[in-house]
Amino acid sequence: MKLSTASDADSSVLNTCPSFRRAFFVARPPEIAYLYPKKALDRSGQSKKPAHLHPGIGKKYASFKKEWLPPDEWASRILRGDKTALSRAITLVESTVPAHARLAEELIRRLLPHSGKSFRIGITGVPGAGKSTFIDRLGDAYIRRGHKVAVLAVDPSSAKYKGSILGDKTRMTRLMQADNAFIRPSPSGNVPGGVARKTREAVLLCEAAGYDRILVETVGVGQSEVYAHSMTDMFVLLKLPGAGDELQGIKRGIMELADLILINKADGEMAESARRAVQTFRTALSYFYPPDRIPPVEAVSSFSDRDIHKALELMEDFYTRARRTGTLDRRRREQQTFWMDETLRDLFENRLRNRPELAEYRTSLEQAVKRLEITPFEAAEKLWERFITLLRNDSDS
């Protein structure tokens, strides 16, 4: 569906269908690639009306609040389980405005003592593996057992327009109607592997809001899912039966990260193929890994309550064993150091990119690289040396 102009969408549809309205905002050119109108902010944090805002929702845009809550009140609302406050807090965390980053740090600092009490499950798989439907059924099963479930779904962003459809939520029909469920789709941006760097902070916010089962759904591109593995307690890989990549998949780094492998869509004509895939994976994994490191491999169907409960029990057994043996604490401590390094790398990159004095010099280097006058490595070295010189001048002054 083409949504590049306002005339392509009917005002009544936009006002009555939240999912369509959400897609309308993010599937358009960069100047209006926003998830919600209230996220249309300039670099100073002030509201900025998109140039091509559809007239059917112009009045709704004007009604959104332009200011954030005080940290104390915001934290109090999140601790009471206020979904609106939680959603806006995640929006704040995802913002790239410097002033918002400082406020987000203050908010997370206040909520940090109330986090860490959930079971964090990362779920990945190739597009079409049935991740959203599986999560919908799994989350519903958890809620029936008395848990509160938060789903953080990371959707791929367009490399050209930087927007995302964010349609995962529309496939989670059971969780959308559940009071004890919270679903937050987020664009992957330009992060390798599709896991937004701010997803980890979103996990902490959800834990503070009382959600004790956090499901992180990732894009599933394969090579860079280390980000999801480094923010969850268990990493689940969904595979398709008969995809022809059983042995090839063993070579991928993602297989080494998986704590549980599920052959999904094991129903109908695919049931026998799924059973063969399970045996293939089990046999192949036994050649590559020690017996105590081989992850369980099972065939499941998202439309079978029996299979969903089987998968749930495997996850809960893993969680119970990890807590009893101390593996959970060790894993989370290692994740802390990983994200410290990632945050440090982000700080360096942001400082380097946002330095006004470097903008013109950077542009000249980019043009030189395009003309093949210097190599990309030489250009990066020159830019880094100029940045270091500026830092020294700042310290001297």
N, C-alpha and C positions, 0 to 999 in steps of 0.2 A: 504493500500500500504506500503510495506516495503522499507524503505529508509536508512537502516543501513550501507550500503557500497556504495562507489562511483560508482561501476559498475552497481548498480541498476537504476541509472538515466542516461538518454541520454544527452550528452552535448548540442545538439541542442535544446532540450526541455528546459533545464535550462536557456539557453540564450534567448529564445523567450517567455517564460511564467513566468512573475514575480511572480505570485502566487505560482506556482510549485517550483520555485527557493527558495522562502521564506520558504515554508514548508520543503524543502530539508535541509535547515540550522537548523531549530528548532526541527525537528522530529528525530534527531540523538542522539547518546550517549552524555554524558555531556561535553566531551572534545571539541565538536564543536557545542554546543547548542546555536547558535547565531541567531539573527534575520537578521542581515546584516553582511557582512565581516568586515565592518569598526568598528563594535562593538567588534571585537575580540581583546581585550586589556588585558594586564596583570595588576597586582595591581598597578604598577607604572604609568599606563596610556599609555605605549608604545604599538605599534602595535604588535600583536602576531598571526602569521599565524597558522590556525588550522592544526592539524597533518594530517587530511584526506581530505584536501580541494580538491574538484573535479577539475580535470585538465581543464575542459571546461570553468571554470570561474576564473582560476588562474590569467589571465591577467587583468581581471576586478578588482580582489582583489588588485593587485599592484597599480592600478590607483587611489584608494581612498586616500583622504587627511588624513594625520595623525595628524594635528594640529587643534585646535579650533580657532574660530575668537576672536578678542578682544571684550570685553563686550560692548563697545560703538557702534562698527560697527554691532555687532550681534543684539543688541537691536534696532538699527535703521532699520535694514533689516526686523525684525519681525514687527515693527510698520508700515512698508510699505506693509505688507501682503505677504512677501516672504515665500512661503510654504517650500522651502528647508531649510531655516534658522530656521523656526518654528519646522520642523521635527527633525533637528539636536539638537535643544535646548531641545526638549523632551527626546531625547536620552541622552543628558548630564544630565538632571534631574534624569533619571532612573538609571544612572551609580552608582555603589557602590564604585568607586575609590575615596578616600578622597580628592584628588586634584580636581577632577571633582565636588565634592559636594560644595567646596568653590567657584568655578567659577559659579556654578548654583545659589548659594545664591546671588552672586553679580548681576547676570543677572536678577533674579527675583526681586531683590530690585530696579533695574532701571525700570522695566516694571510694577511694582505694581501700580503706580499712574494711569496707563492706563487700569487697569482691573476693574472688578466688574460691567460692563455695559451690561451683557448678561442675558438671561433667561436660567438657568441651569436645565436640565430635566434628572432625573435618570430613566432608563427603565430596568426592570428586569423581570424574569420569568423562569420557569423550562426549561431545554434544550428541544428544539423542539416546544416551544411556538410561534415561528415565530418572534423573536425579531429583527433579522437582516433585514428581509424583511419589517417588519413594520417600522423600522427606515429609511430604504431606501425610502419608499413611503412618510413617514412623512417629512423627510428632503427635498425631492423633492417639496412637497407642500409648505414648508416654503420658499424655494428658489424662487418659482414662485410668492411669495408675496413680494419679494425684500429683504429677509434676507440672511445672510451668516451663513452657518451651519458647525459646527465642530462635528465630531463623535469620541468619545474616547471609543473604544470597548475593554473590558478586557476579554481575553480568558483564559480558564483553563489551568494550567500547569500540566505536568506529575509529579506525586508524586515520580516516580522512576528516570526518566531521566531529570526532571526539564525543559523540552522543551514544546513548545506550537505550535499548528498547525497554529493559527492566520488566520483562513479562513473566518472570518466574512466579511472582505472587499470584497471577491469574490462574496458575495450575495447582495452587495449594488451596483448594476450595474448602476442605475441612478445617484447616487451621485459620483461614480467614474468618470463619464464623465462631471460633472458639475464644472465650474470654481469657483463658490462660495461655494464649499464644500471642507472640509478637513477631511480625515479619518485616524485615527491612531489606529491600533490594538496594544495591549500591553499584555504581559503574566501576569497572576495573581500572579505567584511566589508562596510563601508559606503564602500569606495573607488570613486570614479567610474571607469567603464571596466573595473572588475573586476580590476585588477592590484593584488594586495596590496603595500603599500608596502615590506614586508620582503622581497619577492621579489628585489630587487637584492642584498641581503645574502646571500640563499640562493644566488644565482648565484656570488658570490665564494667561498662555502663549497664549492660543488660543484667549482669550478675548483681550489681547494686540494687537493681529494680526488683530482685527476687526471683529471677529466672534461673532454675537449677539444671536445665538441660539446654545447652547452646549448640545449635547445628550450623556449621559454616559450610555453605555450598560454594564451590569454586568453579571457575570457567572450565577447567579440565583439559588444558593444552598439553600436559604431560611433563615437560622438562623442568619447570620452575615452581612446582607445587610445594617446594621446600618452605615457602612462606606460610602456607596453610598448616603444614606439619609443625611449624615452629610457633604456632599459637593455639594448638589443640592438644588434648590428652590422648586422642585416638584418631587415626587416619584411616578412613574407609574408602576403598576403591571399587567403583561400579564398572563392570565390564559387560559387553554385549555377547550373547552366544552366537557362534558361527561367524564372528567378525574376521577370522583368519589371522589374528595377530597374537595368538596365545603364546607361541614361542618367541616371537619378536618382542612381545611385551616384557619378557623377562629381562631384556637388555636395558630397558629404560630405568632411569633413576627413580621414577615414581614407584616402581615395584618394590624397591628397597625401603620405601617409606611406609608402605601399607601395613597396617595392623590387622586388617580384615579385607578379604576380597570377595565380593558378591557378584555372581553372574546373574544380572537382572533380566527381566522379561522372560523368565523361564515358565512360560505358559503356552497353551495352544500348540501350534506347529513348532514352536521354538523350544518346547520342553525337553525333547530328546537331545537336541543340539546343546542345550545348556548343561545337561548331565554329562555329555561327552567333554564339554569345555572344562567342567570341574575336575574330571579325572586327568585331563591334559595338564592343567595348571598344577594340580597336586603332584603329579609325577615330575614335571619340569622343575618345580620349586625345590623338590627334594635333592636334585642334583646341584643346585646353586647355593643352598643355605643349610646350616647345621639344623639338626632336628628340633632344637629348642627355639629356633628363630623362624621357623616356617609359619606364616600367617594362615589362619583358617580360610578355607575356600568353600563357599556354599552357593547353591543355586536358589534364587528367590524370585517371586512374582509380587510386584507391588499391589496387585489386586487380590492377593491371598492373605487373609488375616493370620493364618497359621505361619506363613513364611515371614511376615513382618514381625511377629512375636518371636520367631526363631532368631531373626537378626537382632532384635532388641535384647534377647537373653545373651547372645554372644557379646554384645557391647557392654552390658551390665557386668557380665563375668570378667571381662577384661578390666573394667573400672575397679571392681572389687579387688581383683588380684593386684592391680597396680598400686592401689592404696595400701594393701596389706604388706607388700614387699618393699615399699618405699620407692618404687619406680616412678610413681606419679610426681612425688616431690623432686626427685632428681631431674626428671624431664622438664619440669617447670623452671627450676633454677637454671638449667642450660638455656632454656628459651629466653630468660631474662638477659643473659649476656649476649645472645644473638641479636635481640632487639635493641640493646644498647649500641652495638656496632652498626646496625641499620640506621638508627636515629642519628648517630654521629655522621654517617655517610650522607644522610639527607641534609643535615645542617651545613656541611661543607658545600654540597651541591647548591643549596638554596642561596648561601652567601655568595657563591661564585656567580650564580646566574642573576641575582638581584642587585648586584653592585652597579650603580649608574655609570661610574667612571669606566667600566669595562664594556659597556654596551657597544660603543662605536668601534673599539678595538676588536671586539669579538666578531662584529659584522665584517670588518676588513679581513680578518683571518678566515672566516667562512668563505668569502669570495675568493681568497687566494687558494683555498683548498679546492674549490670548484674549478678553478682555472688550472689545477694541477701544478701550481707553482711551489707548493710545499705539501708535505704529507700530513694526514690528520694527526699523527703522533707529534710532529713538530709544532703544529698549531696548538695542540693541547698543552704542550710544554711551555710555549711562549705565553699563552694565556695564564697558565699557573704561575709563571715567574712574575708577570705583571700584577697578579693578585697578591702574591707574597710581598711585593714591593709596596703596594698600597697599605697592606696591614702593618708593615714596618713604619711607614710614614705616620699612620694613625697612632701607633704606640709612642713615637717620638714627640708628636704634638700633644 
